[in-house]
Amino acid sequence: MKIVRHDTAVRLSKAVVHGDTVYLAGIVAEAPKGKSMAEQTRSILAQIDGFLAKAGTDKSRLLSANIWVADMAKFAEMNAVWDAWVSPGNAPARATVEAKLASPDYMVEIMVVAAR
């Protein structure tokens, strides 16, 4: 099967398509400094929509999601944005954990896998 990589750099590809499965790297907010958890989550989900579209799929085809939050006290704020975004009736298998992220400006990171 062919492997197609999108937005590839030295360290990672933002999206990899293998067969009918699309794997996204962990996505963080663009220009996160000073943004709230909700703002960062909206930024991430917009990027996810874009990467999925580039790979020929959309959020209704999500299979799984891994979410890392820097402060579990803001979990509800992230969930409110997620719940408004996720395709009704098509919620993926999901895990959310608290973790120290790559930069103190990041409050959330999301990685998804989708079918095409």
C-alpha positions in Angstrom: 0.0 0.0 0.0 1.1 3.5 -0.8 2.0 5.9 2.0 1.4 9.6 1.5 2.8 12.2 3.9 1.5 15.8 4.2 3.3 18.8 5.7 6.5 16.8 6.2 9.5 18.3 8.1 12.8 16.7 9.3 11.2 15.5 12.6 7.6 14.6 11.6 4.8 14.7 9.1 1.6 16.5 10.2 -0.5 13.8 8.4 0.2 10.4 7.0 -2.2 8.4 4.9 -1.8 4.7 4.6 -4.6 2.9 2.7 -7.8 4.2 4.0 -6.4 5.4 7.4 -5.3 8.9 8.1 -2.9 9.5 11.1 -2.4 13.1 12.4 0.5 14.1 14.5 -0.1 15.8 17.8 -1.5 19.2 16.8 -1.1 22.3 19.0 -2.5 25.8 18.7 -1.0 28.3 16.3 0.4 31.4 18.2 -0.7 30.0 21.6 0.8 32.7 23.8 -1.9 34.4 25.9 -4.7 32.2 24.4 -7.2 30.5 26.6 -7.8 26.7 26.7 -10.9 27.3 24.6 -9.1 29.4 22.0 -6.3 27.0 21.7 -8.7 24.1 21.3 -10.6 25.9 18.6 -7.3 26.6 16.8 -6.3 22.9 17.0 -9.7 21.6 15.8 -9.6 24.0 12.8 -6.2 22.7 11.9 -7.4 19.1 12.2 -10.3 19.9 9.9 -7.8 21.2 7.3 -5.5 18.2 7.6 -8.4 15.8 7.3 -9.7 17.6 4.3 -6.3 17.5 2.6 -6.2 13.7 3.2 -9.7 13.3 1.7 -11.8 12.8 4.9 -13.5 14.7 7.7 -14.3 14.7 11.4 -17.3 12.4 10.9 -14.8 9.6 10.1 -12.7 9.9 13.3 -11.7 6.6 14.8 -9.7 7.7 17.8 -8.4 10.8 19.6 -5.7 11.3 22.2 -5.8 14.6 24.0 -3.1 16.0 26.4 -4.0 19.0 28.6 -1.4 20.8 30.7 -3.9 21.5 33.5 -6.8 19.1 34.2 -8.5 22.0 36.0 -9.3 23.4 32.5 -10.6 20.0 31.2 -14.2 21.2 31.1 -13.2 24.3 29.0 -11.6 22.1 26.4 -14.5 19.6 26.5 -17.0 22.4 25.8 -15.2 23.3 22.5 -14.7 19.6 21.6 -18.3 18.7 22.2 -19.5 21.6 20.0 -17.1 20.4 17.2 -17.3 16.6 17.2 -19.7 15.2 14.6 -23.0 14.2 16.3 -23.3 10.4 16.5 -19.6 10.0 15.4 -17.6 10.5 18.5 -14.3 8.7 18.3 -12.7 6.5 20.9 -10.9 9.0 23.1 -8.4 9.3 25.9 -7.4 12.5 27.7 -4.5 12.9 30.1 -2.8 15.7 32.0 0.8 16.1 30.8 3.6 18.7 30.6 3.6 19.9 27.0 6.6 20.9 24.8 6.2 24.6 25.7 4.6 26.3 28.7 2.4 28.3 26.2 0.7 25.2 25.1 -2.4 24.2 27.1 -3.6 21.3 24.9 -2.4 19.0 22.2 -4.7 16.7 20.1 -3.8 13.7 17.9 -6.4 11.9 15.8 -6.8 8.9 13.5 -9.5 8.9 10.9 -10.8 6.6 8.1 -11.1 7.9 4.6 
